[in-house]
Amino acid sequence: MEQLQVSARFPRVDPTRLSEFKAVASEVVAQSRNEPGTLSFTLFMNADETVGVFREVYTDSNAVLMHLAAAGTKIGKLAELGGGIEIECFGAPSAELMTATAAMSPAVFRHVVGK
């Protein structure tokens, strides 16, 4: 199976709930450290902290599915606090992963060229 990279964008973080967004995000990051197959999991925010983007790298689709199962409730909370969620997946996700994430309508970008 192929390594997957994911960007999870929270486009409108409510400034009045920023500390709560960051607290939940910290919980998800801490949890991800113990997830097999999660290679990298980092939150970035824009200058005024109104947009948050997680950059994630997984060994394969099964690792993403395990992450979703473990963090699903917290991802829902982040989406609530962050004005929704926009997912971009880079690689070749499995049919099972695409079915599991269909409600999030992920944009999928297939590898063309590069190292």
Phi, psi and omega in degrees: 000161187258142174301142178240142171247142182227139168244124176245110186257131175250100198280344183216074180291126180292115183302331180284350180236020182302316182296324177292318177302312181295324179294315179294318178301318179297322177297317181294319179297315180298317179297322184295336180298335182259004182272120177297136178090352174270112185269327181205142183205103189224138175262133172240148176227151177288175188301321181264010175056041176254351178228129176242141178226123171271131172252123188230144176228131183233154178293327183189181181298323180298324178294322177295316179300319177296320178297314180299320179295321183283326189246008186309313181296318181290326176296319176300319178295318178298320178297320178297314182284336186256013177073031181107186180216136177236122186250133169237132180241131181246115183135206182237085180294149179289162176300322179298317178294319179297322177294316182294332183252011184305322181295337179270355179047058182294142171274130183247130179242118181274145178295135179247304182205149177132169184253000000 
